[in-house]
Amino acid sequence: MRAFIFPGQGSQSVGMGAELAEASGAARDVFAEVDEALGQHLFKLMREGPEADLTLTENAQPAIMAHAIAVFRTLGLAVTKADFVAGHSLGEYSALCAAGSFDLATTARLLKQRGQAMQAAVPVGVGAMAALLGADLDKAQAIADAAAQGDVCAIANDNDPSQVVISGHRTAIERAIAIAKDHGAKRAVLLPVSAPFHCPLMQPAADVMAEALASTDIKTPAVPVFANVIAAPVSDPARIRELLVEQVTGMVRWRESVLEMTQAGVTEFVEFGGKVLGPMVKRIAPDAKVTSVISMDDIEALAKEIA
């Protein structure tokens, strides 16, 4: 069994998609359609930067999705070559696009709106996120609980057995970094993000997405989508809509999602448009076969494997 997986924020870089667009008409079509849907020259920003503008969450989110879908469509595989699709945070939208629940233009517009809403939810400087390295979920929860002191300090991403990300008020996150080693983490690193994603401070953004998704047509995906917040497969459009709203404030249960997929029989994971999730999957499921696909060479190699 096989899963197609799609990366989240942090996988963007200036130059992304440039080589692909030169080689692939399918990729050029994706970038052009996203540009038209958003009414901006997003692909020019992806290709040329500046990095500071690409990193803005309202640009990074649709850019990462566009790149992943461009790689996926260049490969030309039916999504039904996978038994499940899944994505990390915004990558869940890429997964839903690949599975046919959203068309490409709708996905781009939703992610632009999601990025804007997340950025606007908390004033710059009030929130922060940190990666706790060498800490499992239990250690991370203990650190977050001890650091909160009346502020928000929540687990945002349970990425793999050795990396958990916390999110909340900057004051609480700074306290967490200071006490992390005392609670058994190897180290704690402040993340270069513009807002505290996946925590209760994102409720205003969740409200915006509830309204946006309420008026969006969601089709039944061609294969089940593993939802971040429940670490389980879903196919019902109404349930997908609910879970995408919950995802804005909820924890990304990536480690559990990968474990559940392997327990369901998945032995092979293919990551489209990044090399971020692959290493996480190997730490969660060392016996799984993992392929990360970005370049034309990657695409051509994989095309020979999966006919």
GISULKA-V868969 format. One record per residue. N is the residue number from 1. OMEGA is omega in radians with two decimals (* if undefined). NEAR is the number of other ideal C-beta (glycine too) atoms within 12 Angstrom. Layout:
n: [N;N]
omega: [OMEGA;OMEGA]
near: [NEAR;NEAR]
This chain:
n: [1;2;3;4;5;6;7;8;9;10;11;12;13;14;15;16;17;18;19;20;21;22;23;24;25;26;27;28;29;30;31;32;33;34;35;36;37;38;39;40;41;42;43;44;45;46;47;48;49;50;51;52;53;54;55;56;57;58;59;60;61;62;63;64;65;66;67;68;69;70;71;72;73;74;75;76;77;78;79;80;81;82;83;84;85;86;87;88;89;90;91;92;93;94;95;96;97;98;99;100;101;102;103;104;105;106;107;108;109;110;111;112;113;114;115;116;117;118;119;120;121;122;123;124;125;126;127;128;129;130;131;132;133;134;135;136;137;138;139;140;141;142;143;144;145;146;147;148;149;150;151;152;153;154;155;156;157;158;159;160;161;162;163;164;165;166;167;168;169;170;171;172;173;174;175;176;177;178;179;180;181;182;183;184;185;186;187;188;189;190;191;192;193;194;195;196;197;198;199;200;201;202;203;204;205;206;207;208;209;210;211;212;213;214;215;216;217;218;219;220;221;222;223;224;225;226;227;228;229;230;231;232;233;234;235;236;237;238;239;240;241;242;243;244;245;246;247;248;249;250;251;252;253;254;255;256;257;258;259;260;261;262;263;264;265;266;267;268;269;270;271;272;273;274;275;276;277;278;279;280;281;282;283;284;285;286;287;288;289;290;291;292;293;294;295;296;297;298;299;300;301;302;303;304;305;306;307]
omega: [-2.99;3.02;2.99;-3.07;-2.97;-3.01;3.14;-3.04;-3.08;3.14;3.14;3.03;3.12;-3.09;-3.09;3.08;-3.05;3.14;-3.13;-3.11;3.11;-3.01;-2.94;3.05;3.13;3.12;3.12;3.12;3.12;-3.10;3.13;-3.13;3.10;3.08;-3.11;-3.12;-3.07;-3.08;3.10;3.13;-3.08;-3.10;3.07;3.11;3.10;-3.05;-2.93;-3.06;0.10;-3.08;-3.11;3.13;3.12;-3.10;3.07;-2.97;3.14;3.06;-3.08;-3.05;3.09;-3.13;-3.13;3.10;-3.11;3.14;-3.12;-3.13;3.08;3.10;-3.12;-3.10;3.07;3.09;3.02;3.13;2.96;3.14;3.12;2.95;3.04;3.06;3.09;2.87;3.12;3.08;-3.12;3.13;-3.13;3.11;3.08;3.07;3.08;3.13;3.13;3.08;3.14;-3.10;3.05;3.11;3.07;2.93;-3.01;-3.10;3.12;-3.14;-3.14;-3.12;3.11;-3.12;3.05;-3.13;3.12;3.12;3.12;-3.10;3.12;3.13;-3.07;-3.01;-3.06;3.11;-3.14;3.12;-3.11;-3.11;3.10;3.05;3.10;3.04;3.05;-3.06;-3.08;3.12;3.03;-3.04;-3.11;3.12;-3.12;3.13;3.11;3.11;-3.13;-3.14;-3.11;-3.05;-2.99;3.11;3.11;3.05;3.02;3.02;-2.98;3.03;-3.10;-3.10;2.94;-2.94;-3.14;-3.03;-3.08;-3.11;3.08;-3.13;3.09;-3.03;3.09;3.09;-3.12;-3.12;-3.13;3.14;3.10;3.06;-3.14;3.13;-3.10;-3.07;-3.01;-3.09;3.11;-3.12;3.00;3.07;3.09;3.04;3.13;-3.04;3.04;-3.09;-3.14;-3.14;-3.03;-3.13;-3.14;-3.06;3.01;3.00;-3.07;3.12;-3.13;-3.09;3.08;3.11;3.09;3.12;3.11;-3.10;3.07;3.14;-3.12;-3.09;3.13;-3.11;-3.12;3.08;3.10;3.14;3.06;-3.10;-3.12;3.01;-3.11;3.12;3.06;-3.08;-3.09;-2.91;3.09;-3.13;-3.12;-3.11;3.08;3.07;-3.09;-3.09;-3.14;3.13;3.09;3.14;3.13;-3.04;3.07;3.07;3.13;-3.08;-3.08;-3.14;-3.00;-3.14;3.01;-3.06;-3.03;-3.14;3.14;-3.14;-3.14;3.11;-3.14;3.11;3.13;3.11;3.08;3.07;3.14;3.11;-3.08;3.11;3.08;-3.14;-3.11;2.98;3.11;3.03;-3.06;-3.07;-3.12;3.12;3.08;-3.12;-3.13;3.10;3.14;-3.06;-3.01;-3.09;-3.10;3.00;-3.08;3.08;3.06;-2.99;3.11;-2.99;3.06;3.09;3.10;-3.08;-3.12;3.12;-3.11;-3.13;3.11;-3.11;-3.08;-3.13;*]
near: [21;32;43;50;48;52;49;44;45;32;39;39;25;22;23;39;45;26;23;39;30;17;20;27;16;25;38;24;22;41;40;24;28;45;29;19;28;34;13;23;19;40;34;25;34;41;28;17;20;14;19;14;22;35;30;29;39;33;40;43;51;46;51;49;56;52;49;54;47;48;48;46;34;36;37;20;27;19;33;18;26;35;27;41;48;53;49;49;49;49;48;51;53;50;50;48;46;44;41;28;40;36;24;35;27;29;43;42;34;43;47;36;33;44;43;27;32;42;30;23;33;31;15;16;14;21;39;38;45;43;35;45;28;23;37;26;29;18;31;41;25;25;40;41;24;24;37;26;19;12;28;35;40;38;44;49;43;40;41;36;27;25;36;44;46;55;47;40;32;31;22;34;42;24;29;47;33;21;29;33;18;17;29;23;35;18;21;35;24;23;30;18;35;31;41;44;46;45;42;29;33;38;24;22;38;30;19;27;38;25;18;29;36;17;14;28;18;33;21;20;34;24;31;33;49;46;42;46;32;25;31;25;30;35;25;19;23;19;24;38;28;23;36;43;33;29;45;44;36;33;37;46;35;46;33;28;46;41;27;26;38;31;20;22;15;34;21;28;39;47;44;50;49;40;27;36;48;33;24;40;39;24;24;34;33;17;15;30;23;31;31;31;38;36;29;24;16;28;32;19;17;31;22;12;18;23;10]
